[in-house]
């Protein structure tokens, strides 16, 4: 039976949820303060990461922790205030990042990742967005033989357990693919399954247009409050109130604040990130998306130029930007590849919504009939948005979802 549903948040996750619901015949309105795809989904590395079957764990070894403490690294930086305000979730993140806990999380997490391309494919086709998507995988670069060999062992295990496909490239094979990279690299893992997107925000916008073409409504407004009322829910926005039988909260890093007002405390914290676009010097060309694995940044040949994306910054969601991490990454990146001038007037900043067990929340809000949740995907909201939309729509229509969704319920906290 068709229902009136409001989806809050127009990033990859929210747009994907709305797309699946309208496809099932529901009357769906997508609400966000900005146009679709202009927040977190806009600034990522643009990879649909079929290989990412292990969520990013908190560093556990003493050497890495000591390396991070001076707060000058490319891959991770922190603000003391941000660390303090998220102390509880970060402690649990650390506890969940090794041993049996982590291995259980990997199995649950991989059940979502393994669906990512099958979920994106029909949306890409319906949106006519094939020109944005490039298949053939990306390269994870290594500077030392020890790190390269350890990563190959993990890649082989992931192949055996989760069907991850890869090729180990020695230096000669790597430079045959990327002749303009600086010499001195020992090799690379070529992850052959992932799809790369030349304009991540553009793909979300294409999905949103497909949603609208199927009868969905898009409303640009700030969400001020969500209230349970007789027969459903009222959403108060900057453009006036709206009512629906059901509401989906897909607000990414902003979900925690809204849920707190509804009496639900969720241990959400953020990992912020930055990007900048560059030209290439002379006739230099970057053929693949590449990650400098031992330094912690990515270079991606996108529509807007070569995008440099940083690692993680642990900071409060709304604290002012600090561009030292990007500057440090740029300094190293220029030694790896001949980057030219900056193309953007200022760096982009975004925030990844994270939870201490590295898994998203997908499912119903307890004791709040008609309220549904889809947030907390960490580094993989862009990858997992369509799979989340498919699974949540199945749950909302009372169907047995294709994956066991118990590990993703909010009441696990």
C-alpha positions in Angstrom: 0.0 0.0 0.0 1.4 3.4 -1.0 2.4 5.7 1.9 3.4 9.3 2.3 7.1 9.3 3.3 9.6 12.1 4.0 13.3 11.4 3.7 15.6 13.9 5.5 19.0 14.3 3.9 19.9 14.5 0.2 23.3 12.9 0.2 24.0 9.6 -1.5 22.2 7.6 1.3 19.1 9.8 1.5 18.7 10.1 -2.3 19.1 6.3 -2.7 16.5 5.6 0.0 14.1 8.0 -1.6 14.8 6.5 -5.1 13.9 3.0 -3.9 10.8 4.1 -2.1 9.3 6.0 -5.0 10.1 3.1 -7.3 7.9 1.0 -5.0 5.0 3.4 -5.6 5.2 5.5 -2.4 4.6 9.3 -2.3 8.1 10.5 -1.3 9.5 13.9 -0.5 13.2 14.4 -0.2 14.2 17.3 2.1 17.6 19.0 2.5 18.9 22.5 3.2 21.0 22.3 0.1 20.6 20.7 -3.4 21.2 17.0 -3.6 24.8 15.8 -3.4 26.4 19.1 -2.2 27.4 18.0 1.3 29.5 15.0 2.3 28.7 13.1 -1.0 30.2 15.9 -3.0 33.8 15.7 -1.8 34.8 12.1 -1.5 37.3 10.1 -3.6 34.5 8.9 -6.0 35.1 5.2 -5.7 32.4 2.6 -5.4 34.6 0.3 -3.3 33.8 -3.3 -3.8 37.1 -4.2 -2.3 36.5 -2.3 1.0 35.3 -5.4 3.0 37.2 -4.3 6.1 36.1 -1.0 7.7 38.8 1.4 8.8 40.0 0.3 12.2 41.5 2.5 14.9 45.3 2.1 15.0 46.3 -0.3 17.7 50.1 -0.7 17.4 52.3 1.5 19.5 54.5 2.7 16.5 51.5 4.1 14.7 50.1 5.8 17.8 53.4 7.4 18.6 53.7 8.6 15.0 50.2 10.3 15.2 50.8 12.0 18.5 52.8 15.0 17.2 49.8 15.8 15.0 51.8 16.4 11.8 50.8 13.4 9.7 49.2 13.4 6.3 46.8 10.4 7.0 45.4 11.5 10.3 45.2 14.7 12.4 43.2 15.6 15.4 41.9 18.6 17.4 42.2 18.1 21.2 38.7 19.5 21.6 37.3 17.1 19.1 39.1 14.2 20.8 37.7 15.2 24.1 34.1 15.7 23.0 34.1 12.2 21.3 36.2 10.5 24.0 33.6 7.8 24.7 32.9 6.8 21.1 36.6 6.9 20.3 37.4 4.6 23.2 34.8 2.1 22.0 36.1 2.5 18.4 39.6 1.5 19.7 38.2 -1.5 21.6 36.3 -2.7 18.5 39.3 -2.5 16.2 41.0 -5.8 17.0 40.5 -9.4 17.9 37.2 -11.2 17.8 35.1 -8.0 17.9 36.7 -6.7 14.8 36.4 -10.0 12.9 32.7 -10.1 13.7 32.3 -6.6 12.5 34.2 -7.3 9.3 31.8 -10.2 8.4 28.7 -8.0 9.1 30.2 -5.0 7.2 31.2 -7.1 4.2 27.6 -8.3 3.8 26.8 -4.7 2.8 29.9 -4.0 0.7 29.4 -7.1 -1.4 26.1 -5.7 -2.6 27.3 -2.3 -3.6 27.7 -2.6 -7.3 24.6 -4.7 -7.8 22.7 -1.9 -6.0 24.4 1.0 -7.9 24.0 -0.6 -11.4 20.2 -0.2 -11.9 20.4 3.4 -10.5 23.2 4.3 -12.9 21.2 2.9 -15.8 17.9 4.6 -14.8 19.7 7.9 -14.3 21.5 7.7 -17.6 24.8 8.3 -15.7 27.0 5.8 -17.4 29.3 8.6 -18.7 30.3 9.4 -15.1 31.3 5.9 -14.2 34.6 4.3 -15.2 35.3 0.6 -14.6 38.7 -1.0 -14.2 39.7 -0.4 -10.6 42.3 1.8 -8.8 45.9 1.5 -7.6 47.1 1.3 -4.0 50.8 2.4 -4.1 53.5 1.1 -1.8 56.9 2.6 -1.0 58.4 -0.3 1.1 58.5 -4.0 0.4 57.4 -5.0 3.9 54.2 -3.0 3.8 53.5 -4.2 0.2 53.9 -7.9 1.1 51.7 -7.5 4.2 49.0 -5.9 2.1 49.1 -8.7 -0.4 48.5 -11.3 2.3 45.4 -9.4 3.4 44.2 -9.0 -0.1 44.5 -12.7 -0.7 42.5 -13.4 2.5 39.8 -11.0 1.3 39.8 -12.7 -2.0 39.2 -16.1 -0.4 36.6 -14.9 2.1 34.7 -12.2 0.2 35.5 -12.6 -3.5 37.7 -9.4 -3.7 39.6 -9.4 -7.0 43.0 -7.8 -7.3 46.4 -7.9 -9.0 49.8 -7.4 -7.4 51.9 -5.2 -9.6 55.7 -5.0 -9.3 57.4 -1.7 -10.0 57.8 -2.4 -13.7 54.1 -3.2 -14.1 53.1 -0.2 -12.0 55.1 2.2 -14.1 53.8 0.7 -17.3 50.3 1.8 -16.1 51.4 5.1 -14.5 54.6 6.4 -16.2 54.4 9.8 -14.7 54.6 8.7 -11.1 57.9 9.4 -9.3 60.4 6.6 -9.2 61.1 4.7 -6.0 57.7 2.9 -5.6 58.1 -0.9 -5.0 54.7 -1.8 -6.4 50.9 -1.5 -6.1 47.8 -3.5 -5.4 45.5 -3.0 -8.4 41.9 -3.4 -7.1 40.2 -4.5 -10.3 36.6 -4.6 -9.3 35.8 -1.0 -8.1 34.1 1.6 -10.2 35.4 5.2 -10.3 33.1 8.2 -10.6 34.5 11.4 -12.2 32.0 13.7 -10.4 30.6 12.2 -7.2 28.2 15.0 -6.5 27.1 14.8 -10.1 26.2 11.1 -9.7 24.1 11.9 -6.6 22.4 14.7 -8.6 21.7 12.3 -11.5 20.1 9.8 -9.0 18.0 12.7 -7.6 16.8 13.6 -11.1 15.9 10.0 -11.7 13.9 10.1 -8.4 12.1 13.2 -9.5 11.3 11.7 -12.9 9.6 8.8 -11.2 7.3 11.2 -9.3 9.4 12.0 -6.3 9.4 15.5 -4.8 12.5 17.5 -3.8 12.2 20.3 -1.2 15.1 22.6 -0.4 14.6 23.6 3.2 16.3 23.4 6.6 14.8 20.8 9.0 14.0 22.6 12.3 12.1 19.8 14.2 10.5 16.4 13.8 7.5 15.6 16.0 5.4 12.5 16.3 1.7 13.3 15.8 -1.5 11.4 15.4 -1.3 9.2 12.3 2.4 9.8 11.7 5.0 12.6 11.8 5.3 16.3 11.3 8.5 17.9 10.0 8.9 21.6 10.7 11.1 23.2 8.1 12.3 26.7 7.2 9.7 26.6 4.4 6.8 25.4 6.6 5.5 22.2 8.2 5.1 18.9 6.4 3.3 15.7 7.5 3.7 12.1 6.5 3.0 8.6 7.8 6.7 7.8 7.9 10.0 9.7 8.1 13.5 8.5 7.3 16.5 10.2 9.0 19.4 10.1 6.5 21.2 13.3 7.7 24.7 11.8 7.9 26.8 13.7 10.5 23.8 15.9 11.4 21.6 12.9 12.4 22.8 12.8 16.0 21.6 16.2 16.9 18.1 15.7 15.6 17.8 12.3 17.2 18.9 13.7 20.5 15.9 16.0 20.4 13.8 12.9 20.0 15.3 11.4 23.1 17.7 9.0 21.3 21.4 9.2 22.1 23.6 7.9 19.4 27.4 7.8 19.7 28.0 9.5 16.4 31.3 11.3 15.8 32.9 12.6 12.6 36.1 12.2 10.6 36.5 15.3 8.6 38.3 15.5 5.2 39.5 18.0 2.7 40.0 18.1 -1.1 41.5 20.4 -3.7 41.7 20.1 -7.6 44.8 20.6 -9.6 45.9 20.7 -13.2 48.8 18.5 -14.3 52.1 20.0 -15.4 53.1 19.7 -19.0 52.0 16.5 -20.7 51.8 14.5 -17.5 48.7 12.3 -17.2 47.3 10.3 -14.3 45.5 7.3 -15.8 44.1 5.8 -12.6 42.8 6.8 -9.2 45.8 6.2 -6.9 46.3 6.0 -3.2 49.7 6.6 -1.5 49.0 3.9 1.1 51.9 4.7 3.3 51.3 8.4 3.4 47.5 8.4 3.4 46.1 10.5 0.6 44.5 9.9 -2.8 44.8 11.4 -6.3 41.9 11.1 -8.6 41.6 12.3 -12.3 38.2 13.8 -12.2 36.1 16.2 -14.3 37.2 19.2 -12.3 40.9 18.2 -12.4 43.1 16.0 -10.4 41.5 15.8 -7.0 43.7 15.4 -3.9 41.7 14.0 -0.9 43.2 13.9 2.6 42.9 11.3 5.2 40.9 11.8 8.4 40.8 14.8 10.8 39.2 14.0 14.2 37.4 17.3 15.1 34.0 18.7 16.1 31.6 18.8 13.2 31.3 22.6 13.0 34.7 23.6 14.1 36.5 26.0 11.6 38.5 24.4 8.8 42.2 23.9 9.3 44.1 23.4 6.1 47.5 22.2 7.4 46.7 18.6 6.7 45.8 19.4 3.1 49.0 21.4 2.7 51.1 18.5 4.1 49.4 16.1 1.7 49.9 18.5 -1.3 53.6 18.7 -0.5 54.0 14.9 -0.6 51.7 14.5 -3.6 53.8 17.0 -5.7 56.8 14.7 -5.2 54.7 11.7 -6.3 53.1 13.2 -9.4 53.7 16.6 -11.2 50.7 18.5 -10.0 50.2 22.0 -11.5 48.2 24.9 -10.1 45.3 24.7 -7.8 42.0 25.0 -9.6 39.6 25.8 -6.7 39.4 29.1 -5.0 39.5 27.4 -1.6 39.7 23.8 -0.3 36.5 21.8 0.2 35.8 20.5 3.7 33.4 17.7 4.6 32.6 15.3 7.5 32.1 11.5 7.5 29.5 10.3 10.0 31.1 7.5 12.1 30.0 5.1 14.8 32.2 3.2 17.3 31.6 -0.2 15.8 32.3 1.0 12.2 28.9 0.0 11.0 26.0 2.2 9.9 22.6 2.4 11.5 19.9 1.1 9.1 16.4 0.2 10.4 13.5 1.3 12.6 13.8 3.7 15.5 12.7 1.7 18.6 9.4 2.8 20.2 8.8 5.4 17.5 6.5 3.8 14.9 7.1 5.2 11.5 10.5 6.6 12.1 13.4 5.0 10.2 17.1 5.5 10.3 19.9 5.4 7.7 23.2 7.1 8.7 26.7 6.5 10.1 28.4 4.9 7.0 31.8 6.3 7.8 34.0 6.4 4.8 31.6 4.4 2.6 28.3 6.4 2.3 29.0 6.9 -1.4 29.6 3.2 -1.9 26.8 1.9 0.3 24.0 4.4 -0.3 22.1 2.4 -3.0 22.4 -0.9 -1.0 21.2 0.9 2.1 18.2 2.3 0.1 17.3 -1.1 -1.2 17.5 -2.9 2.1 15.7 -0.2 4.1 12.9 -0.1 1.5 12.5 -3.8 1.9 12.2 -3.4 5.6 9.7 -0.5 5.4 7.5 -2.6 3.1 7.5 -5.5 5.6 9.6 -7.7 3.4 12.5 -10.0 4.5 15.6 -8.0 3.6 18.3 -9.6 1.5 20.8 -9.2 4.3 20.5 -9.9 8.1 19.9 -6.4 9.3 20.1 -7.1 13.1 23.7 -6.0 13.3 22.7 -2.5 12.0 19.9 -1.7 14.4 20.3 1.4 16.4 19.4 -0.3 19.7 22.7 -2.2 19.6 24.1 0.8 21.4 
